[in-house]
């Protein structure tokens, strides 16, 4: 798929408008009004916020709906390799990423409607979402929040079928606040009066309390993980339970025990939104769900071929301490299945708690290779990142690239009986560059 046309339009926008976030709804509301308010002509919306797990919830929700025979639009952000990944249009065959010509044409329409006025690129791209989704038929639209919730550009949705709020923890403190209660209040901004709310498994009681109190104040039906629905492992399978009874399902193919809770929140959200999801569709969804760049196994490709023979390579874009914990737990699960020496190849950006991320892997990792993040101006220098890893008690050294790290590991590996387990992580920017260089972009 060529990206030339859409990239050209987006590059033009990047040159005209400020980078980054400017949290407000005034500009996007003005623009959408000029476009005829396409956000009011969407199919039922599942609106997803949270610090961690938003992408997994979008992936599970899509799989559940499509396996039940519904046609689904999906908006996620950020993308990993191509801008097109942000827009999946519904279809009878499970949908497709928007094609290049249609995306470029829609971006140009939205930019023209803006008339050169001050706006952020993310706001224009969000308006593109609403225009695309309003002009193509579907039974449901899954829309992931970009940053926060209250002032995120997606939060012009007036009456979502359900607001799903996934785990809330510290991240983007410069924009959202430095206490989990403040961040939860920002995420709770997507809750609309009288509209159903599903609260996923929260890491703190403080965050959960804020979310429930907000839903109660706005007179919303609220369904809370651990109270109204839950999931647990039994005999190697996943049991989902809510007020309608039990579903005995296969364990999700997405690795990590945290995916049980993510899957449960998605089942609850899709059902709460009014869609019929039976055990057969749910079973198929647990087997078919896919979410690139999140505990994704790299088994072949240009980069994977540089690793020691037989190495097990995982890629994950998680980038904060909460994500570090769940990724470390997922790695422990793999270790229980087959013990291997673990190596970490990591790149991060300077808005994240790097030492906090590394601390999740203390006692697990034999050595860390730190690399630059080439796709972001905010990348932490690899030398500085190695120091952050050492502050967390890990052995670390800076290297020039992921390819260099893999080749260095291959050239120094001398255990013929067991190959290493390699986790490449710390940044979605890094995950995207790895998938591009490996020749395996999301489809």
N, C-alpha and C positions, 0 to 999 in steps of 0.2 A: 504494500500500500504506500503510495507516494504521500509525503507530507508537505510537499513544496508549497502548494497553494495556501493551506491553512497556516503554515509556518510564516509565510510572507505577510499574511494579514496580522498575525499575532506580533511579529517583529515590528510592524508598523505601529501597533498599539503601544508596545513597550517603549518605543521612542517618543511617543506623544504624552504618555500618562505616567504618573509616579509609580515606582515599584513598591511592593509591600502592601500593608493593610492600613486602612483608615476607617475604623469601625463606625459606620453610620448607615442608616437606611434611606436618607433623603435623596442621594444621587441615583441609586438604583430604582427607587420608587418613581422619580421623575422620568427616568429612561423607560421603564416598563409602561408608564402611562402613555408615552409617545408611541409605543409599540402596540397599544391596544390592550394592555394588561393581560398578556398570555398566561400569567401565573394563575389567573382565575378560570382558565379553560383546561385544566389538567385533569387526568383521571385521579382516583383516590390516591393521596400521597402518604407514604410512610417517610416521615422526616426524622433523621437520625443525628443525634449529637452525642458528645462524650469525649474523653481524653484518649482512651484506648478502646479498641474493639469496634469502632464505627465501620471500618472497612469490612471486617469479618461479618458484622451484622448485615451490612448491605449484601454481601455475597450469599449468606445463608437465606436472607429474605428473597433474593432473586431466585435461588435454587428451589426454595419451597414453592413459590408462586408458579414458576415455569413447570416444575414437575407436576403441579396440580392442573396444568393446562391453561394458565393465564399468560397473557402477553404483557411484558414488563419493560418500562423505561428505567434506566439506572444512571444517576449522576454521582460520581465520586471525585474526590480531589485529595491530594494532588495526583497527577499522572506520574508514571515511572519512566516511560521512554517517549511516548507520543502524546500530544495534546488530545488526540481522538479518544484515548482511554477514558476521558471524563464523561463521555456521552455514549451510552449504549441504548440503541433504539429497539423497540419491541418488534418481534416478528414471530411467525409460526414455528420457526426452527430454533427458537431460543434467543433470537435477537442478534444484533451485530453492532460493532463499533461504527459510529457515523463515518460515512465515506468522506474523503478529502474535499471533493468539490462542494458537497452540500455544507460541510462545516465552514469552508472558506466563504461561501456565499452568505451564510447566515451571520457570520462574524461581521462581514462588510455591511449587511443590512442594519445590524445593531449599532455598529460604529457610526454609520450615516445618521441614524436616528438620534444619536447622542450630540451631534452637531459640534463636536470639538470641545464640549464643556468638560470641566474638571471631573474626573472619575478615575477609579482604579481599574486595572486590567481584569482583576478577579470579578469586579462588579459587571463588566461587559460580558465576561465569559459566563457568569451566572444568568444574565439576561438571555444569552444564547441558549442555555439549558431550557428555560421556560418557553422560548420561541420554538425550538426543535420539538419539545415534548408536547406542545399544544397543537402542532401541525401534523403529527403522526399518531394514528390511533393506538391505544393501549388500554389494558384493564387496570393497570396500577403504575405508579411512578415512585421509585425509591430515590430519595434525595438526601445526600450526605452533607452535613454542615461543613463549611471550610474551616472556620476558626471561631471558637466560643459558641455563640448561639443567639443571644439577644440582639446584637447588631450585625450578625453575619448576613451577607447579601441574600442568602436563601430564605431568610426569615420574613419574607413578604408573603409567605403562604398563610392564608387567613384561617382556613379550617382543615387542618390535616386529618386524614382518617385515623392516624395515630402518631403521637410523638414518642419516639423511642430514645431513651437516654442511657447510654452505655457507661462503663466505669469512669468516674471522675477522679482525677489526681492532679498534682502540680505539673503544669506545662504552660508555655507562653505567658509566664508570669508578668512580663512587661506590658501585656495587653489586658490580661484577665484578672490579675491580682496574685498576691503571694500567700494566700490561705485557701485551703480546699473549699471552705464555705463560700468564699467569694467566687471561685471558679464554678462551683455548682450553681450559684445564683445566675451566672452568665449562661451556662448550659440550659438552665431551667427557663431561659427567655424564649425558647421555642414552644413552650407550653401555651396553648390558646384556650380561652374560656370555653368550658363545656366539652372540649375535645379529649378523647381518651389518651391516657399516658401509660406507657410501660417503662418501668425502672429496672434496668439490668442490674447484675450483681455489683454492688458498690464496695470499694475497698475500705471506706470509712463510714461510721455511723453518722458523722457530721454531714457528709455529702448527701447521704440518703435522706436525712431529716429535712434538709433544704428542699430537695426535689419533691418529697411527699407533701410538705407544707405548702409549697407553691401550687401543686396540683389541687390540693384541698381548697386553698383560697380562691382558685379560679373555677371551683365547682366541677372538676374533671373526674371522670371515672379513672382510678389509678390502680395498676396491677404491678406488684412489687416482687422481684426475685426473692425466693426464700419464704415468702408469705403467701402469695397467690399462685405461684408456679415455681418449679425448680427442675433440675436435672441432676442425675447422679449415675455413677458407673456401677454396673452389676454384671458379673460374669463376662467381662470384656465387651459389654454393650452399654448403650446409653438409655436410661429410663427417663422419660419426660413426664411430668405430672402437673396437672392443673385441676381446676374445679370440675372439668368434664371427665377426668379419669387419667389413666396411664397410657403411654405409648412406649412399647419396647422397640428401640431403634438401634441400628448399628452405630458404633462410635464414628463420629465425623472423620472424614479423611484429612481434614486440616489438623496438623499435629498439635498436641498440647492439651492438658486437662482443662485449661481455661476456655477451650472451645466448646465444652459442654454448656457452660453458662452462656456463652455467646449464642449458641444454637438455640438454647431454651428461650432467651430473650427474643430472638427472631421469630420463633414459633408463636410465642405469646403475642408479639406485635402484629404479625400477619393475621392471626385469628381475630385479634381485637379490632383490626381494621375492617373486618367483615368478610374475609375470604375463607372459604371452606378448605381446610388442609387436613386430609385424612392420614391414617398411618402409612398407607402405601406410598403416597406422595412424599411424606416426611422421610420415609426410609430411602427412597430414591435420592432425595435431596442430600441426605447425609453422605451418600456415596459419590454424588456428582459435584458437590460444591467446590469452587476453585477461587483462590485469592492470591494472585501473583505477588511476590515480594514479601510475603509474610510466612515465615517458616516454609519456604519453598525449597524443595529438593532440586539441586542442579546435578543432573546426571550426564549431560553431554553438552558440548558447545566449545567455543574457542578458548574460553577461560578455564572451564572445567577440565579440559584436556591437559592443562598445564600442571595440575595437582599430582601428588604421588599416586601411583597406580593403586586402584581400589579405594581411594579416599572417599569418604562420605561428606558431601558438601551441602550446607544449608545456607539460605539467604533470607535475611529478615530486616525490614526497614524500621523496626521499633527503635525509638530514640530518646526515651526518658526512663527514669528509674522504675516506674510501674511496668513499662514494656520489658525492661531488662529482667525483672522478676519472672514474668510469665514465659519469656523466651528461655531463661535458665531452667525453669521447671520443665519446659518441653524438651530441652536437651537432656535433662535427667531421665525423662521417660525413654529416650533413645538409648541412653547409657544402660538402663535396666534391661533393655532388649539385647543389646550387644555392647559390651564395654570397649571403648576406644580412647586413645589420648585425644584431648580436645585442644584445638588451637583457634584463636579468635583473630580475624582480620577486621579492623574497625576504622571507620571514618565518621566524624560527627561535625555538627555545626555549633557555632559559639553561643546560640541561644538555649542550649540544652545543658542539663546537669550531667556533665561527662563522668565525673568521679562517681556520682550516684548510680549511673548506668553500669559502670564497671563493677561496682561493689556487689551487684547481684551474682557475679561469676566468681567471687572469691572462693578459693579452694577447689575450683572445678577446672580451671584453664592452665595448661602447661606453659603457654606463652602467647603473647599478644603482638601482632604486627599492626602498627597504626599507619594509616594512609591518608593522603589528601582527599578532599571531596571536590572534584573538579567542576561539578555542575552548580556549585553555590559560591557566591562571593563571601559567605559567612563561614566557610569551612575552617575548622581549627587546624593550624599547622601540625603536621604529623609528629614533629618533635615535642610540641606542647602536649599533644594528646597522649603520647607515651608517658609523659610525666603524670598526667591525670590518672592513667591506668595504674601506674606504680603507687600513687597515693591510695588507691583502693586495694593495694596488696598484691598486685599482679606483676609478673615479669613481662616487660614490654620493650619493643624497639621500633623506631620509625623506619619505614621503607617507602619507596617512591610510588608504588601502585599495587593494586590487587594482584595484577599479573606478576609483579616482582615478588610479592609475598608467596604466591603459590609456587613459583619456580624455586625460590629459596628453600621452601619447605621440601619440595621434591628433591632438590640437590643434596639436602642434608639428612633426609630420612633414611635410616639404615636398619629399620626393623622389617624384615621380610615376612614376618608372620602376621602382623596386624597393621592395617593402614589407619591413618588418623581420621578423626572427625573434625571438620572445619566449619566454623560459623562465620559468615561474612555479614556484618551488621553495623548498626549505630545510626543509620540515616536513610531516609527514603531516597534522597539524592544519590547516595552511594548505591542503593539497590537498583535504581534506574540505570545508572551508568554500567553496572555489572551486567544487567540483562541485555543492554544494548551491545556491549563489547562481546558478550558471550554469544550473541546472535539469536537470543530467545526472548524477544519482546512480548509483552502480553498481547493476546489475540481477542 
